[in-house]
Amino acid sequence: MGTILPFERSFNTWPQPDTAQGDVFGLEIKTDFFDTKLVTRMEADWSDYDADTGDAQGSTTDNAYLGQVSGTIDFFYYDLLYEYTGAEYKVATSSLQQDRRGVTAQTGFIFDGHSFFLSFGRYDDNLERNPTKPRIDATQYGTTYTFGKIPSVPIS
């Protein structure tokens, strides 16, 4: 856990008031089963942030979570990721997007000199549907093919 330091003694990318104070705590667990055939990553974070300790409003607390499962089995690759960041989750020196959740999935095949991947992602924000804030639902998908038989092509 850490405390946000006043601007003149910190490495913040923007000034924080002298009265701002907060704590962040995180736990991350990574596993690798069966020699990269099943790799997992789980993270849970908690923040307690008060933008102005001089007022009577007090601090806000919130959470962020991440879960990921991926692996490579022979020529087959897969990756599934879930992310959630609460509306009040705050790390003062980070540009982390708050109030957001989403999932991305990727799969593909890697053969001799060829690779083909499919990807899909779905993210949305304003999870509590606050009418004073916009809501963005984003869906992304795509494919990638790579031909690697020719190491370099001298084209300018």
C-alpha positions in Angstrom: 0.0 0.0 0.0 1.2 3.5 -0.7 0.2 7.0 0.2 -0.1 9.7 -2.5 2.6 12.3 -1.8 2.2 16.0 -2.2 3.2 17.2 -5.8 6.6 18.7 -4.9 7.8 15.3 -3.5 6.2 12.9 -6.1 6.7 11.7 -9.6 3.1 12.3 -10.6 2.5 13.3 -14.2 0.1 16.1 -13.1 -0.1 18.0 -9.8 -2.2 16.6 -7.0 -3.4 18.9 -4.3 -1.5 18.7 -1.0 -4.7 17.5 0.6 -5.2 14.4 -1.6 -4.5 11.1 0.0 -5.1 7.5 -1.0 -4.1 3.9 -0.8 -4.0 1.1 -3.4 -3.7 -2.6 -2.7 -3.4 -5.3 -5.3 -2.9 -9.0 -5.5 -1.9 -10.9 -8.7 -1.6 -14.6 -9.1 0.0 -16.2 -12.2 0.1 -19.9 -13.0 1.6 -22.0 -15.8 0.3 -25.5 -16.1 1.6 -28.1 -18.5 4.4 -26.1 -20.0 2.4 -23.1 -21.4 -0.6 -25.2 -22.4 -2.7 -23.5 -19.7 -1.5 -20.2 -18.3 -3.7 -18.2 -15.9 -3.5 -14.8 -14.5 -5.8 -13.3 -11.8 -5.7 -9.9 -10.3 -7.7 -8.1 -7.7 -7.1 -4.5 -6.7 -8.7 -2.2 -4.2 -8.3 1.6 -3.9 -9.3 4.1 -1.2 -8.9 7.7 -2.4 -9.8 11.1 -1.0 -9.2 14.0 -3.4 -9.5 16.6 -0.7 -8.9 15.5 3.0 -9.9 19.0 4.1 -13.6 18.6 3.1 -16.2 16.6 4.9 -16.9 14.3 2.0 -14.5 11.6 2.9 -12.8 9.0 0.7 -14.2 6.7 -2.0 -13.3 3.0 -2.3 -13.7 0.7 -5.3 -12.2 -2.4 -7.0 -10.7 -3.6 -10.2 -10.4 -7.2 -11.4 -8.7 -9.1 -14.2 -8.9 -12.7 -15.2 -7.0 -14.3 -18.1 -6.7 -17.8 -19.4 -4.3 -18.5 -22.3 -2.1 -21.2 -23.8 -0.5 -22.9 -26.8 -1.1 -26.5 -27.7 1.1 -27.6 -30.6 0.0 -25.2 -33.4 -3.1 -23.9 -31.6 -3.1 -20.6 -29.6 -5.9 -19.2 -27.4 -6.3 -16.3 -25.0 -9.4 -15.1 -23.1 -9.3 -12.0 -20.9 -11.9 -10.3 -18.6 -11.4 -6.9 -17.1 -13.4 -4.8 -14.7 -12.6 -1.3 -13.3 -15.1 0.3 -10.9 -16.4 3.8 -11.3 -14.5 5.1 -8.2 -11.3 3.0 -8.6 -8.5 5.5 -8.5 -4.7 5.4 -8.9 -3.7 9.1 -8.9 -0.7 8.8 -11.3 -2.4 6.4 -13.7 -4.5 7.1 -16.8 -6.5 3.9 -16.2 -10.0 4.1 -17.6 -12.6 3.9 -14.8 -16.1 2.5 -14.8 -15.5 -0.1 -17.5 -15.7 -3.8 -18.1 -15.0 -6.0 -21.1 -13.8 -9.2 -22.5 -11.3 -10.1 -25.3 -10.9 -13.4 -27.0 -8.2 -14.5 -29.4 -7.5 -17.8 -31.1 -5.2 -18.8 -33.9 -3.1 -21.4 -35.6 0.6 -21.3 -36.2 2.0 -23.5 -39.0 5.3 -23.7 -40.8 5.7 -20.1 -42.0 2.0 -19.3 -41.7 -0.2 -17.9 -38.9 -3.8 -17.1 -38.8 -5.6 -15.4 -35.9 -9.1 -14.4 -35.0 -9.9 -11.8 -32.3 -13.1 -10.5 -30.7 -13.5 -7.8 -28.0 -16.5 -6.3 -26.2 -16.2 -3.4 -23.8 -18.7 -1.1 -22.2 -18.5 1.8 -19.7 -20.9 3.8 -17.5 -21.8 0.5 -15.9 -24.3 2.1 -13.5 -25.9 3.9 -16.4 -25.5 7.4 -14.9 -27.7 9.7 -17.0 -25.2 12.6 -16.7 -22.4 10.6 -18.4 -22.2 9.1 -21.9 -22.3 5.3 -22.4 -20.1 3.7 -24.9 -20.5 0.0 -26.0 -17.6 -1.0 -28.2 -17.2 -4.3 -30.2 -14.1 -5.1 -32.1 -13.3 -8.1 -34.2 -10.7 -9.0 -36.8 -8.4 -11.5 -38.4 -4.7 -11.5 -39.0 -2.8 -13.7 -41.5 1.0 -13.7 -41.6 3.3 -15.3 -44.2 6.7 -15.8 -42.8 8.5 -17.9 -45.4 10.4 -14.9 -46.7 12.5 -13.3 -44.0 12.7 -9.9 -45.7 11.6 -8.3 -49.0 13.7 -5.3 -50.2 10.8 -3.1 -51.3 10.9 0.7 -50.7 
